[in-house]
Amino acid sequence: MIHREKHDTSAALTHLRKESLDIFNRLHSVAEDINFVDDVCSTYSNLPVMRKCLTPSARIITEEPVPANLRCGAWYVDPKLLNHGGAYFKSTDGHTNNWSFNLRRPNLHLLPILIQSRGIVLVDSTRSGKRMPDALSKTVPIWCAVINRAIKTIHSKDTKWNVALYCPPGVVSGQEHSQIDAQLDTWATSLVQSSYAIPNMSLPLRPLWITPSTSSFPRLPTPDKAQFIPVICVSASKQILEGVERRSQGFGYVQGSGDDHELWGMGLTPDLFWKNKEQLLSASRGSLPQLVQTLVASSSISLCQEWTEIPTQISKVEGRLLLCPTSYIPMHFPPHVPHSHRPMAYVIISNILPALDPPRRDVLALEMQEGKKGQFQFLHSVLFKSIPFIGEHLSKGTAVCICCHNGKDTSIGVALAALQIYFDDNGLYVSCMKDQERMRKLADKKSIATRLQWIISSRPEANPSRATLKRVNEFLLTPSEFLPLPQSSSKI
């Protein structure tokens, strides 16, 4: 009897898990949450809407067209409403006893938007049965409080400037609030001492929260009476304590359905969903998987005919290095970026290399596979071949555009290594080979972190994985007799 009960329980749990991963349930749950988010956006129609993104997982290293770092927020916000990209808050920075203000995710690109618009709406979700994700209940409050304290220090605000920590009532305990509050000054000091530029603001930041259970949305004061700039944190999904909820429309509602779409999405991405939303939601449960497979197969990314977007210039080094996804690059690899007369060379990192016939001296195409093999290739092939190539072209006055599938991970690692070797601590180009060797020998975790801050200041979406940063550290910090830097055939 006991064995049978265990078997029945196991079968029930297996059925619930299978149902929660059903793509039909997931997409229709997302659609229900979209209606709620639309109501919030309509209420605050004067504020820009941001979708919360996440850094790439060190376990998910892919060159697939699926952007590995986009998560919940991208499913719930119509791309037509997005004029300012994403916000990079991570739930683990708010996990109990793991609180952090991470200088790799400072989100300083939000400050000019907040100054201009006097507020933003930030959309995220959670699937764990909680009212809201830790990213909204703790990471964003930490961010607001640290930014406020840094601004007070840098711009000499008076005692009326509010630096208090605000967390949602009933979600964060008093004890946890006190533990976080005790660390805010330390994090603020680290931000003040970093290489980031912190703009002045007329009012401090303050988070507010909205969930599907919110009875009435917060009313914002008129600008002349405002005492703070609101960061409105929207948790898109209804809290479900266990399993799924049945809907009369024929699907089971799953909280936070947009999360972990690698597990259930069959390759479907938020962008593909929004482009084909009506068709996907009108498909039957039986026909939906085939429809998704067809849409995914027809959306493979290839080099385009013209620039889709302009690559990001790293401003600290006056645009000598640029970054972008491979999908931005025209297939003929033009010799210049629009609005620039500086000649351009390219480093392309992908598991599918472009056909170069005839070969081009100004294009270096490097293969990098997924997983552990890809990390080995990154250290022993990509870095070894790309760094001399970059040095050779910098010596000629040529800018170098470094590209990977999403322009946020592998390409950032290559740029980071190049910045350490070919540019001094003021961002000035180092032309002498002996000085380049010296810059490499002077590399330490602090100098590497500073150069990463240069990249993030120009390209906020840069989010190299821990695995990528570890390989860069190995490349730069390992003694040259064990990991020598190959010399370019051209004089630098």
C-alpha positions, -999 to 999 in steps of 0.1 A, spaced: 0 0 0 28 24 9 46 16 -23 15 23 -43 10 56 -26 46 66 -34 41 56 -70 8 76 -72 25 107 -57 54 104 -81 31 100 -111 11 131 -100 42 152 -96 55 140 -130 22 150 -146 22 184 -129 58 191 -141 50 180 -176 19 202 -176 38 232 -163 63 228 -191 36 225 -218 42 252 -243 4 258 -249 -1 265 -212 30 287 -210 21 310 -240 -14 315 -229 -3 322 -193 21 348 -207 -8 363 -227 -29 366 -195 0 384 -178 5 407 -208 -30 421 -203 -21 430 -167 12 447 -178 -7 466 -204 -30 480 -178 0 492 -157 16 507 -188 -16 525 -197 -18 539 -161 17 553 -164 18 561 -200 41 590 -195 69 568 -182 93 546 -203 89 509 -198 120 487 -192 121 449 -193 144 433 -168 171 412 -183 196 388 -168 233 380 -173 243 350 -193 246 318 -173 280 303 -171 263 270 -179 246 283 -210 273 291 -236 256 292 -270 260 307 -304 223 299 -312 201 328 -323 184 325 -289 197 354 -268 208 336 -237 204 366 -214 169 377 -221 145 364 -195 110 371 -180 106 408 -188 110 404 -225 80 381 -228 56 405 -211 64 438 -227 55 447 -263 87 456 -281 69 486 -295 69 501 -260 106 496 -255 127 526 -266 154 522 -240 166 486 -240 168 466 -208 177 468 -172 202 443 -158 190 434 -123 198 399 -111 177 381 -85 207 364 -69 220 399 -60 190 400 -37 190 365 -23 191 362 15 227 365 27 239 371 -8 229 407 -12 251 428 -34 255 459 -55 274 444 -83 297 468 -102 294 445 -133 257 454 -133 256 491 -122 226 500 -145 239 535 -147 224 538 -182 190 541 -165 200 573 -147 197 597 -178 164 581 -186 152 586 -150 164 622 -150 146 630 -183 114 610 -177 112 614 -139 105 577 -135 104 543 -152 83 511 -152 104 480 -147 87 446 -156 98 412 -143 82 380 -130 89 350 -108 78 314 -110 85 302 -75 52 309 -59 63 342 -44 45 376 -48 75 390 -66 111 381 -76 140 390 -54 152 412 -82 123 436 -76 119 432 -38 156 435 -29 180 440 -58 162 471 -71 158 486 -36 195 481 -29 203 497 -63 182 528 -55 196 532 -20 233 528 -32 228 552 -61 212 578 -38 241 575 -13 267 577 -41 250 609 -55 249 624 -20 287 619 -17 297 629 -51 274 659 -56 274 671 -19 237 668 -12 224 681 21 209 661 49 174 662 34 186 640 6 168 606 13 192 577 13 168 552 31 163 516 20 127 509 9 116 473 6 80 460 -1 60 455 31 53 419 40 79 406 15 112 415 32 114 410 70 126 436 94 157 416 102 167 412 66 161 449 59 185 458 88 211 434 75 210 449 40 209 484 54 242 478 73 260 471 40 248 500 19 275 525 28 302 499 18 286 493 -16 282 531 -22 318 537 -14 328 510 -40 307 527 -66 321 562 -58 356 548 -61 350 531 -94 357 545 -128 319 551 -135 306 586 -139 275 592 -117 253 621 -129 236 645 -106 199 642 -100 174 667 -87 155 641 -66 165 607 -50 152 574 -64 125 553 -47 111 520 -56 73 513 -57 57 479 -63 27 466 -83 15 429 -85 -17 414 -99 -30 414 -63 -25 452 -59 -59 467 -53 -50 501 -66 -20 514 -84 2 541 -67 -7 577 -76 23 598 -85 25 634 -74 28 662 -99 64 672 -108 62 704 -86 53 683 -55 74 653 -61 99 642 -34 114 613 -53 118 598 -87 98 565 -89 111 532 -101 78 513 -105 86 475 -101 59 454 -118 57 417 -110 37 405 -140 24 371 -129 -3 362 -104 10 343 -74 1 305 -75 11 287 -44 13 252 -60 10 237 -94 -12 253 -121 -46 270 -121 -73 259 -146 -87 285 -169 -121 283 -187 -103 291 -219 -88 256 -218 -53 261 -204 -36 257 -171 -22 290 -158 15 288 -148 31 316 -128 61 332 -143 58 313 -176 84 334 -194 111 321 -171 136 294 -183 122 294 -218 152 272 -228 134 244 -210 100 247 -227 102 271 -256 114 247 -283 137 275 -295 110 302 -293 123 336 -282 104 367 -269 110 385 -302 96 356 -322 67 354 -299 58 391 -303 63 389 -341 39 360 -343 17 365 -312 -17 362 -327 -8 332 -348 7 314 -318 -22 321 -295 -48 310 -320 -31 277 -327 -46 245 -311 -27 226 -285 -20 199 -310 -8 221 -338 13 246 -317 45 226 -314 48 222 -352 40 259 -357 68 268 -332 93 245 -350 84 262 -383 88 297 -370 121 289 -352 136 272 -383 127 302 -405 143 327 -382 179 316 -383 202 346 -380 225 354 -409 246 384 -419 224 411 -434 228 434 -464 230 467 -445 238 477 -410 208 469 -388 222 489 -359 255 508 -354 281 490 -333 289 503 -298 321 523 -296 341 521 -264 343 558 -256 372 555 -231 395 545 -260 379 570 -285 361 543 -305 392 523 -314 373 492 -303 337 485 -311 312 458 -301 280 443 -316 262 411 -323 271 393 -355 236 399 -368 244 437 -371 272 432 -396 265 435 -433 276 404 -452 302 424 -473 320 437 -441 321 474 -451 354 492 -446 338 519 -424 310 522 -398 284 548 -408 293 584 -398 330 574 -393 359 577 -417 382 555 -396 390 522 -414 375 491 -398 386 455 -392 364 427 -378 368 398 -354 339 374 -358 333 347 -331 307 321 -340 300 284 -342 290 291 -379 316 310 -397 308 333 -427 322 323 -461 350 347 -470 359 342 -506 385 354 -512 400 356 -477 401 391 -462 431 405 -442 407 428 -423 384 400 -412 393 373 -386 366 346 -383 371 323 -353 351 292 -345 338 287 -310 315 258 -301 291 255 -272 299 243 -236 332 232 -222 347 228 -256 338 263 -264 355 276 -233 387 257 -242 385 272 -277 380 307 -262 412 305 -241 435 286 -265 422 298 -299 400 328 -298 421 349 -274 454 337 -289 445 346 -324 423 377 -319 447 397 -297 476 398 -322 451 405 -350 436 434 -330 471 447 -322 482 446 -358 452 467 -370 453 492 -341 490 499 -350 477 510 -385 451 533 -370 423 509 -379 394 504 -355 384 468 -347 348 457 -344 345 425 -322 314 405 -327 298 374 -311 262 361 -314 247 385 -289 275 411 -285 274 407 -247 296 378 -237 324 364 -257 331 396 -276 333 414 -243 360 390 -231 381 396 -262 377 434 -259 387 432 -222 419 414 -230 427 439 -258 421 469 -235 445 456 -209 473 450 -234 470 479 -259 457 508 -237 470 523 -206 451 532 -174 439 565 -190 426 548 -221 455 559 -243 468 536 -270 501 519 -263 521 517 -295 554 502 -283 556 464 -281 577 466 -249 551 489 -233 524 464 -244 543 436 -227 546 458 -196 508 465 -196 502 428 -197 526 422 -168 509 449 -148 475 433 -152 457 424 -120 421 419 -110 417 456 -103 430 468 -137 408 442 -155 378 453 -135 384 489 -144 385 481 -181 353 461 -178 338 492 -163 349 512 -194 331 487 -216 299 487 -195 298 525 -194 296 525 -232 276 492 -236 254 486 -205 241 454 -220 276 439 -218 272 409 -194 302 385 -197 296 352 -179 318 341 -150 334 315 -173 343 341 -199 359 364 -172 378 335 -157 393 326 -191 403 363 -196 420 363 -162 438 331 -170 450 346 -203 462 378 -188 475 367 -154 491 334 -162 530 339 -165 540 342 -201 563 312 -200 533 290 -193 508 309 -215 528 329 -240 511 356 -262 517 347 -298 534 375 -317 519 391 -348 539 388 -380 535 425 -385 555 450 -365 534 469 -339 
